[in-house]
């Protein structure tokens, strides 16, 4: 399997990766960290998809997608921190005043897991942020040691994943996910 990571420019592929199975759902489309929580909570069904389409029209790619040939198999959300909830999230500190980018959500399609897609996604996100002029990229994964992370909470990644991609721990956070502390991992670009 050869994985190619590209900027997320095709809405249908974004929808395949982060769109809910139920079109009337009030969750996902990777909006919870992208738009104000009041707005995210209010959006229902097709409104969520329309909001993602507007984001893509306004900002361009809102993440990166992994492809195995023509099939989309993975997603990673990456954007300037100033355009995310992390700009004001009190539980995750700001290390300095640089205009860093955030990498916060991963998804790999069933049948394609444990094949290096996550590693390709994080590398692709680094390349994308660098090409857009980001001085550094941050992630906020769980620090789970050797313990297993529940699949529904693995979307933030693990400290080990980020370390393997050249990130270093920059700070502890007050955020906890699925019983594990989240750490701020950073890579200068």
Beta strands, then each sheet from edge to edge (+ up, - down):
strand 1: 3-7
strand 2: 63-68
strand 3: 71-80
strand 4: 101-108
strand 5: 136-139
strand 6: 168-177
strand 7: 180-188
sheet 1: 1+ 2- 3+ 4- 5- 7+ 6-
end
